[in-house]
Amino acid sequence: MTQLILEQALNGLQFGLMLFLLAAGLTLVFGIMDMINLAHGSLYMVGAYLAAAAAAASGSFVVGVLAAVAGTAAVGALLEVTVLRRLYARDHLAQVLATFALILIANEAVRWVWGDQPVLLNAPEALAGPVEVAGFSYPAYRLLIIAVGVAVALLLYVVVAKTRVGMWVRAGASNREMTEALGVNVRRLFTLVFAAGAGLCALAGALLGPLLAVQVGMGESILILAFVVIVIGGIGSIRGALVGSLLVGVVDTLGRALLPWLLRGFLPAETASTLGPALAAILIYLLMAAILFWKPAGLFPARG
Amino acid sequence: MRLTALAASLLLATSAHVAHAADKVKVGFLSTLSGPGAGLGVDIRDGFNLAVKQLNGKLGNLPAEVLIADDQQKPDVAKAEAEKFLKKEKVDFMTGIVFSNLMLAVGPQVFDSKTFFISANAGPSQLAGEQCSPYFFNVAWQNDNLHEAMGKHVQDKGFRNVVIVTPNYPGGKDAVTGFKRYYQGKAEEIYTKLGQLDYAAELAQIRALKPDALFFFLPGGMGINFVKQFVGAGLSKDIQLFAPGFSADEDVIKAVGAPMLGMFNSSHWAHDFDNAENKRFVAAFEKEYGRLPSLYASQGYDAALLIDAAVRDVKGKLDDKAALQKALEAKRFKSVRGDFRFNSNHYPVQNYVLRVIGKDAQGRVTNKTMGTIFANHADAYVSQCKMK
């Protein structure tokens, strides 16, 4: 039982850190420019496809990941300069509509280039097997994801908390007008933030590609969770995104494994195995509702 | 002159009452052609098209028009596309659907319009029993069958502590019922979401349950991810994997590769079946598409052959539904799987074999037939079917 909980905690950590890569970019964009970008998940999809293409062409997974991050960051910057920039002054409804259209365009574009069927992206051979952790085997590849996730979270923390650019970002998130008045070029800062967010998306997409499937529309399901994360964590806060991601990741994973287990104690096995996953699926939203009840602005809001 | 005009009008008048030969056969092919389940639909489509091509573009000596639509594995999309086929295109036959939940969603509208649906895959228990229809023919199997065969094999091999993993949808429930019909030991059931791709939580549960064997039914991309992650988690050392042919077929092997070596699975067909029709089919399929056919492809191929034989039988008189039904029931073609006949519920009575994944003479990882598990096996629902 302890082993099950330990293994699930690691799984939750892995899932949570991947959510964090998505939520970090999303929350900065939302926080600084007050812009709702539904197409954030599309950048995740583009990243995964670029990774698969580059890995297939070069024969190296690492090259695939790096190419995906660089390529998607460029796509993100281009998207910001050409389309999204025009939307900042509009209200949220216009932003939602426009970026929803971007999702459809991105899906069709990817379908056009790579076809309808999922594209194959395999983990590097050396990491395809298990390693021993605390007395049981755990997939080496998931440990790599955890390591990369922790490293990126630390790096982001240092950049946002300790550098000048980070200071501008934080200032922009808590009060955009005042920051502009102080002479910060928020326009350029934002292109930068957007490109960085796209790069993080691509990293998540490339790393999750071998575990999930690189397919059209893969960004939509995970985007909903990313939005849940930033709502829980507090909009515009990197720390909130991290805590929110880990909460959602752990609750979802533990719920899926432990709920059927607990229900089996007092329900027939058949009912328990049907009811458990169903309950686990709504657990995240119960968590969100509970947090918003006590803290309507999320756990660590950037703006008061 | 006047006489021919009279003859012509007479002919026209009588033709309103008597079925006459159609000038072409229209088939509505509706299947999952995008997303993680796409590999299955694509194989059925390729198998179907190959047969039509070998018949020189004809079905039953009539020019064939095969309309293709993607159901995206969504019931609402499937219903809308079926509506188009039935109302706008007025197709003579429908085929293609992979997933049972979609088949159950589309079934009523197809049968109400008196259009024959030749299922090349989905075989839900509902349509084999109480909801059976004269307009539904399944050229593959009833959902439970392959799982029943595996349940029998696992039982015979002496495993008594098994975990079953399957998606929570009608096909998944049929799988569990089928497996447990012949397996009597302890069976812990784990249900996943249909289309789920990350199995971390389930694998942790399996590790904690410590079974000696695992039976999983996860079609398409789901199975590909599951096997990869199962091996990645190091579970393959202690737990023997068993699957129905769906989850251990050429599409899955192509994506997973060597980790599948030694896995046992059950099927009604294999590419190494030793009969003339099958040899011709496998060679032609490989030549046309550059890959080994899966069982889905063989079912698509047989579906086309069934339509061909039946249309030939009624001499192209597609309006005579009663005659067409009789012709379909008669099954006047040689299947690539060898022998099978239709039961009174229009589901096959046939053999089920054991396959193991190994390396062939060319060093390719692929399925190899080991022997028969069931001979002339019928489904368990046929007695509930009152065919009207």
Interface residues (C-beta under 8 A of the other chain):
Chain A: M1 Q3 L4 E7 Q8 N11 Q14 F15 R111 D116 Q117 P118 L120 A123 A128 G129 P130 F136 S137 Y138 P139 A140 Y141 R142 P210 L211 L212 A213 Q215 V216 G217 T253 R256 A257 P260 W261 A269 E270 S273 T274 P277 A281
Chain B: L33 S34 G35 P36 A38 G39 V42 D70 N168 E188 E189 I190 Y191 T192 K193 L197 D198 A200 A201 E202 A204 Q205 R207 A208 G221 I224 N225 K228 Q229 V231 G232 A233 G234 L235 K237 A255 P259
